[in-house]
Protein backbone atom coordinates (compact mmCIF):
# COMPACT_ATOMS: atom_id res chain seq x y z
CA UNK A 1 0.00 0.00 0.00
CA UNK A 2 2.89 2.36 0.78
CA UNK A 3 4.35 1.95 -2.68
CA UNK A 4 0.94 2.62 -4.25
CA UNK A 5 0.55 5.84 -2.25
CA UNK A 6 4.05 6.90 -3.25
CA UNK A 7 3.26 6.22 -6.89
CA UNK A 8 0.08 8.30 -6.70
CA UNK A 9 1.96 11.18 -5.13
CA UNK A 10 4.58 10.98 -7.87
CA UNK A 11 1.94 11.50 -10.56
CA UNK A 12 1.40 15.16 -11.43
CA UNK A 13 -2.02 16.85 -11.16
CA UNK A 14 -1.98 17.29 -14.93
CA UNK A 15 -1.53 13.54 -15.44
CA UNK A 16 -4.30 12.73 -12.96
CA UNK A 17 -6.54 15.11 -14.90
CA UNK A 18 -5.67 13.46 -18.22
CA UNK A 19 -6.45 10.07 -16.67
CA UNK A 20 -9.79 11.43 -15.40
CA UNK A 21 -10.67 12.74 -18.88
CA UNK A 22 -9.91 9.37 -20.46
CA UNK A 23 -11.94 7.53 -17.82
CA UNK A 24 -14.85 9.94 -18.32
CA UNK A 25 -14.76 9.46 -22.10
CA UNK A 26 -14.84 5.69 -21.56
CA UNK A 27 -17.72 6.07 -19.06
CA UNK A 28 -15.57 4.74 -16.22
CA UNK A 29 -17.14 7.18 -13.82
CA UNK A 30 -15.83 5.79 -10.51
CA UNK A 31 -12.27 5.82 -11.81
CA UNK A 32 -12.77 9.34 -13.21
CA UNK A 33 -14.01 10.58 -9.82
CA UNK A 34 -10.95 9.14 -8.08
CA UNK A 35 -8.57 10.69 -10.59
CA UNK A 36 -10.21 14.12 -10.58
CA UNK A 37 -10.26 14.15 -6.77
CA UNK A 38 -6.52 13.44 -6.75
CA UNK A 39 -6.06 16.27 -9.25
CA UNK A 40 -7.93 18.74 -7.05
CA UNK A 41 -6.21 17.54 -3.90
CA UNK A 42 -2.91 18.69 -5.42
CA UNK A 43 -4.29 21.63 -7.43
CA UNK A 44 -7.62 22.77 -5.94
CA UNK A 45 -8.19 25.61 -8.41
CA UNK A 46 -7.45 23.79 -11.67
CA UNK A 47 -10.45 25.00 -13.67
CA UNK A 48 -10.75 22.12 -16.19
CA UNK A 49 -10.65 19.62 -13.29
CA UNK A 50 -13.34 21.55 -11.41
CA UNK A 51 -15.54 21.53 -14.51
CA UNK A 52 -14.98 17.79 -14.98
CA UNK A 53 -15.84 17.12 -11.35
CA UNK A 54 -19.02 19.16 -11.82
CA UNK A 55 -19.98 17.09 -14.87
CA UNK A 56 -19.37 13.87 -12.95
CA UNK A 57 -21.47 15.20 -10.06
CA UNK A 58 -24.33 15.93 -12.47
CA UNK A 59 -24.24 12.32 -13.67
CA UNK A 60 -24.40 11.21 -10.03
CA UNK A 61 -27.32 13.60 -9.32
CA UNK A 62 -25.26 15.66 -6.86
CA UNK A 63 -26.42 19.10 -7.94
CA UNK A 64 -24.95 20.88 -4.90
CA UNK A 65 -21.45 19.54 -5.65
CA UNK A 66 -21.75 20.44 -9.34
CA UNK A 67 -22.83 24.00 -8.59
CA UNK A 68 -20.08 24.49 -6.01
CA UNK A 69 -17.39 23.26 -8.43
CA UNK A 70 -18.58 25.49 -11.26
CA UNK A 71 -18.80 28.60 -9.10
CA UNK A 72 -15.31 27.88 -7.75
CA UNK A 73 -14.06 27.47 -11.33
CA UNK A 74 -15.52 30.80 -12.42
CA UNK A 75 -14.16 32.53 -9.33
CA UNK A 76 -10.71 31.15 -10.17
CA UNK A 77 -10.97 32.12 -13.84
CA UNK A 78 -13.93 34.24 -15.00
CA UNK A 79 -12.58 34.00 -18.57
CA UNK A 80 -13.09 30.23 -18.76
CA UNK A 81 -15.63 29.70 -21.54
CA UNK A 82 -16.02 26.07 -20.47
CA UNK A 83 -16.87 26.94 -16.86
CA UNK A 84 -19.31 29.70 -17.86
CA UNK A 85 -20.99 27.40 -20.39
CA UNK A 86 -21.44 24.48 -18.02
CA UNK A 87 -22.76 26.76 -15.27
CA UNK A 88 -25.37 28.00 -17.74
CA UNK A 89 -26.20 24.43 -18.74
CA UNK A 90 -26.42 23.48 -15.06
CA UNK A 91 -28.95 26.25 -14.36
CA UNK A 92 -30.88 25.38 -17.52
CA UNK A 93 -31.17 21.71 -16.50
CA UNK A 94 -32.32 22.82 -13.05
CA UNK A 95 -35.09 24.83 -14.77
CA UNK A 96 -33.53 28.09 -13.52
CA UNK A 97 -33.77 29.56 -16.99
CA UNK A 98 -33.30 33.21 -16.05
CA UNK A 99 -30.15 32.35 -14.08
CA UNK A 100 -28.81 30.38 -17.05
CA UNK A 101 -28.80 33.38 -19.37
CA UNK A 102 -25.94 35.38 -17.82
CA UNK A 103 -23.24 32.65 -17.83
CA UNK A 104 -24.33 31.51 -21.28
CA UNK A 105 -24.00 35.08 -22.58
CA UNK A 106 -20.51 35.23 -21.07
CA UNK A 107 -19.61 31.90 -22.69
CA UNK A 108 -20.84 33.19 -26.04
CA UNK A 109 -18.77 36.36 -25.71
CA UNK A 110 -15.68 34.30 -24.83
CA UNK A 111 -16.18 31.88 -27.74
CA UNK A 112 -18.33 33.59 -30.39
CA UNK A 113 -17.89 30.84 -32.99
CA UNK A 114 -19.13 28.05 -30.70
CA UNK A 115 -22.79 27.21 -31.50
CA UNK A 116 -23.53 25.51 -28.17
CA UNK A 117 -23.75 28.58 -25.87
CA UNK A 118 -26.00 30.21 -28.47
CA UNK A 119 -28.12 27.05 -28.68
CA UNK A 120 -28.64 26.89 -24.92
CA UNK A 121 -29.38 30.61 -24.89
CA UNK A 122 -32.09 29.96 -27.49
CA UNK A 123 -33.64 27.24 -25.34
CA UNK A 124 -33.42 29.42 -22.22
CA UNK A 125 -35.15 32.34 -23.95
CA UNK A 126 -37.76 29.93 -25.31
CA UNK A 127 -38.38 28.71 -21.76
CA UNK A 128 -38.94 32.25 -20.47
CA UNK A 129 -41.26 32.89 -23.46
CA UNK A 130 -39.07 35.44 -25.19
CA UNK A 131 -40.11 34.25 -28.65
CA UNK A 132 -38.37 36.84 -30.89
CA UNK A 133 -35.04 36.43 -29.09
CA UNK A 134 -35.32 32.63 -29.10
CA UNK A 135 -36.02 32.55 -32.86
CA UNK A 136 -33.04 34.78 -33.57
CA UNK A 137 -30.74 32.68 -31.37
CA UNK A 138 -31.87 29.37 -32.89
CA UNK A 139 -31.05 30.73 -36.33
CA UNK A 140 -27.65 31.97 -35.12
CA UNK A 141 -26.91 28.55 -33.59
CA UNK A 142 -27.84 26.81 -36.85
CA UNK A 143 -25.63 29.18 -38.83
CA UNK A 144 -22.68 28.55 -36.51
CA UNK A 145 -23.00 24.76 -36.43
CA UNK A 146 -20.84 22.69 -38.81
CA UNK A 147 -22.63 21.00 -41.71
CA UNK A 148 -23.71 17.40 -41.05
CA UNK A 149 -22.49 17.49 -37.45
CA UNK A 150 -24.23 16.02 -34.37
CA UNK A 151 -24.45 19.58 -33.03
CA UNK A 152 -26.35 20.72 -36.10
CA UNK A 153 -28.76 17.78 -35.90
CA UNK A 154 -29.55 18.63 -32.28
CA UNK A 155 -30.00 22.33 -33.00
CA UNK A 156 -32.24 21.70 -36.02
CA UNK A 157 -34.44 19.35 -34.02
CA UNK A 158 -34.97 21.84 -31.18
CA UNK A 159 -35.47 24.70 -33.68
CA UNK A 160 -37.99 22.64 -35.62
CA UNK A 161 -39.97 21.69 -32.53
CA UNK A 162 -40.09 25.35 -31.50
CA UNK A 163 -41.41 26.37 -34.92
CA UNK A 164 -44.03 23.62 -34.73
CA UNK A 165 -45.10 24.89 -31.32
CA UNK A 166 -45.43 28.39 -32.79
CA UNK A 167 -47.85 27.07 -35.44
CA UNK A 168 -45.38 27.08 -38.34
CA UNK A 169 -45.63 23.44 -39.49
CA UNK A 170 -43.97 23.90 -42.87
CA UNK A 171 -40.85 25.50 -41.45
CA UNK A 172 -40.81 23.23 -38.42
CA UNK A 173 -41.10 19.95 -40.33
CA UNK A 174 -38.35 21.05 -42.72
CA UNK A 175 -35.96 21.61 -39.80
CA UNK A 176 -36.84 18.22 -38.29
CA UNK A 177 -36.35 16.52 -41.68
CA UNK A 178 -32.93 18.15 -42.02
CA UNK A 179 -32.09 16.88 -38.54
CA UNK A 180 -33.06 13.33 -39.52
CA UNK A 181 -30.95 13.55 -42.69
CA UNK A 182 -27.93 14.25 -40.49
CA UNK A 183 -28.86 11.77 -37.74
CA UNK A 184 -31.29 9.08 -38.98
CA UNK A 185 -30.99 7.31 -35.62
CA UNK A 186 -32.57 10.17 -33.64
CA UNK A 187 -35.54 8.77 -31.73
CA UNK A 188 -36.58 12.29 -30.69
CA UNK A 189 -36.69 13.52 -34.29
CA UNK A 190 -38.81 10.62 -35.56
CA UNK A 191 -41.11 11.03 -32.54
CA UNK A 192 -41.52 14.74 -33.36
CA UNK A 193 -42.38 13.82 -36.96
CA UNK A 194 -44.95 11.29 -35.75
CA UNK A 195 -46.68 13.87 -33.56
CA UNK A 196 -46.83 16.38 -36.41
CA UNK A 197 -48.22 13.79 -38.86
CA UNK A 198 -50.87 12.90 -36.28
CA UNK A 199 -51.88 16.56 -35.95
CA UNK A 200 -52.12 16.77 -39.74
CA UNK A 201 -54.33 13.62 -39.64
CA UNK A 202 -51.80 11.71 -41.72
CA UNK A 203 -52.14 8.72 -39.43
CA UNK A 204 -50.34 6.14 -41.60
CA UNK A 205 -47.18 8.22 -41.74
CA UNK A 206 -47.59 9.03 -38.05
CA UNK A 207 -47.66 5.31 -37.25
CA UNK A 208 -44.65 4.65 -39.47
CA UNK A 209 -42.56 7.35 -37.79
CA UNK A 210 -43.59 6.29 -34.27
CA UNK A 211 -42.87 2.61 -34.98
CA UNK A 212 -39.46 3.60 -36.31
CA UNK A 213 -38.78 5.76 -33.24
CA UNK A 214 -39.51 2.74 -31.05
CA UNK A 215 -36.63 0.80 -32.65
CA UNK A 216 -34.05 3.54 -31.97
CA UNK A 217 -31.92 4.21 -28.87
CA UNK A 218 -33.81 5.68 -25.91
CA UNK A 219 -32.33 9.16 -25.61
CA UNK A 220 -34.78 11.73 -24.30
CA UNK A 221 -37.98 10.06 -25.52
CA UNK A 222 -39.23 7.07 -23.52
CA UNK A 223 -40.91 3.88 -24.72
CA UNK A 224 -43.94 4.92 -22.67
CA UNK A 225 -44.34 8.15 -24.64
CA UNK A 226 -44.18 6.28 -27.95
CA UNK A 227 -46.50 3.49 -26.79
CA UNK A 228 -49.11 6.04 -25.72
CA UNK A 229 -48.82 7.90 -29.03
CA UNK A 230 -49.16 4.65 -31.00
CA UNK A 231 -52.25 3.62 -29.03
CA UNK A 232 -53.81 6.95 -29.98
CA UNK A 233 -52.78 6.71 -33.65
CA UNK A 234 -54.07 3.16 -34.11
CA UNK A 235 -57.36 4.16 -32.50
CA UNK A 236 -57.70 6.82 -35.19
CA UNK A 237 -56.69 4.27 -37.86
CA UNK A 238 -59.55 2.06 -36.59
CA UNK A 239 -57.18 -0.75 -35.65
CA UNK A 240 -58.44 -1.47 -32.11
CA UNK A 241 -56.28 -4.56 -31.50
CA UNK A 242 -53.06 -2.64 -32.09
CA UNK A 243 -54.39 0.35 -30.14
CA UNK A 244 -55.20 -1.90 -27.19
CA UNK A 245 -51.83 -3.66 -27.36
CA UNK A 246 -49.90 -0.39 -27.23
CA UNK A 247 -52.12 0.96 -24.46
CA UNK A 248 -51.33 -2.15 -22.42
CA UNK A 249 -47.61 -1.61 -23.07
CA UNK A 250 -47.98 1.99 -21.95
CA UNK A 251 -49.67 0.90 -18.72
CA UNK A 252 -46.92 -1.66 -18.09
CA UNK A 253 -44.29 1.04 -18.69
CA UNK A 254 -46.01 3.32 -16.20
CA UNK A 255 -46.27 0.62 -13.57
CA UNK A 256 -42.59 -0.23 -13.98
CA UNK A 257 -41.62 3.44 -13.57
CA UNK A 258 -43.68 3.76 -10.37
CA UNK A 259 -42.10 0.70 -8.74
Secondary structure, DSSP 8 states (H G I E B T S, - for coil): -HHHHHHHHHS-HHHHHHHHHHHHHTT-HHHHHHHHHHHHHH-TT-HHHHHHHHHHHHHTT-HHHHHHHHHHHHHH-TT-HHHHHHHHHHHHHTT-HHHHHHHHHHHHHH-TT-HHHHHHHHHHHHHTT-HHHHHHHHHHHHHHS-TT-HHHHHHHHHHHHHHHHTT-HHHHHHHHHHHHHH-TT-HHHHHHHHHHHHHTT-HHHHHHHHHHHHTS--SSS-HHHHHHHHHHHHHHTT-HHHHHHHHHHHHHHHHHHH-
